[in-house]
Amino acid sequence: MPTPPAKVLVVDDEERFGANMVKILEANGIKARHAKDGEEALAEAGRKGYDVILLDMKMPGLSGKDVLKKLRQAKNPAKVVVLTGHASVDDAVELINMGAYDYLLKPCQTEQLVKMISLAYEQRLIEERELG
Amino acid sequence: MEPLLRSARGRRLLPLGPALLVLAAALAGRDLTGAPAVLLALGLAAAVFWAVSWVAEQAARSRLEEARLEEELLQSQKMAAIGQLSSGIAHEINTPLAVIGQEAELGLMELGAPALQGLAGLDGARDNLRQIALQVERCREITHKLLSLSRKMEAIVQDTDVNALTEDMVRLVEREARLKDIVLERNYAGQLPPVATDPALLRQVILNLLNNANQAVGRDGRVLVSTDMPTRDRVRISVEDSGPGISPENMGKLFTPFFTTKPPGQGTGLGLSMCMTIMQRLGGVIQASSPPGRGARFEILLPLRKNGQTT
């Protein structure tokens, strides 16, 4: 049975960025949806099973770090890839230690992002099989 | 008066001062006339001149030292201000830059629709969009580099596990390396004592070296990261790659700001010069070597304790 396409939730308060990202990912065979803030992202992630969550850090209301913390507390199995415009090596290490799968700085190349999503998705499928 | 001792001739005469003092003191104890009296007078005059010059020299030196410290302080404040400003700008620019890149990509996708193939006049538009994407890529290089410069450069020293810190950075680049089938090998020393250093600054250096190595080897390359203790008081971290190596004429320019061998738009030439600045701040050393045909090797040497630190 062929592997179904990855389901990705794009969390970003910049409307145009989120909407464009959904179009670009869909054009690359990935099912994507946009959430415009942390609250919407948590509700959406709890309702539907996403494989990968692309998470912005600086958002009004819940920050990306808050969302990551809450996702891990809720034992959400989705892999989180942090995609942010501002960060340092220290932030990257902290986020990965907090349970993020990986970390990309905006603007990123689509090729690189798609590869990272597919690696994260693969990892997610392996974990799903192992945990039954 | 220009102090005599600041001239080269004065400095050569310097050791004569104490000798003249001793001579003058010895002669002063006797009842003298004639030649010895002249000698005594000359000796005393020379001794007094020497003493005055010495005092003047000390004063000039302390003024110079003060000016140097002031200059250094000003320079570090300037660097911190530039760092903060540039990171602030880079943060703010990255998101709109990302949107511009997306628009160009989506535009190209839409112009790629089968119905639009072969239509006259669209090739120019496609070329325009490709140029936009290319220039966004150049800006991206710059903002990302500015972000890495942004951190305050003052060292915050703490006991650091160098193996764990190196491994953190290797893991950070490993996923991207795997995409290019680059093999990252580790060879860490079994037991390293904690090093009193600034872990955040050290991370930047190691990350920079790892990224350079990955870029140098390209697809299917190998990168070896090792740690060891070449001497009792120093830890060494080295990054070796199987890339084309560094040509002898470039070896001397590696750490010069804005020197790069990467194609335009792919390197700012700031990475290694930043590494050098950081290593100086940490009291360590960074050096490069490239034996012919064996890729490049960068090593950083860190003292267990920086000079003046106590355990």
Interface residues (C-beta under 8 A of the other chain):
Chain A: E14 R16 F17 N20 M21 K23 I24 A27 K58 G85 H86 A87 S88 V89 D90 A92 V93 I96 D102 Y103 L105 K106 P107 C108 Q109 T110 Q112 K115 M116 L119
Chain B: S87 A90 H91 E92 N94 T95 L97 A98 V99 I100 G101 Q102 E103 E105 L106 M109 V136 E137 R140 H144 L147 S148 S150 R151 D168 M169 R171 L172 R175 E176 R178 L179 A200 R203 Q204 L207
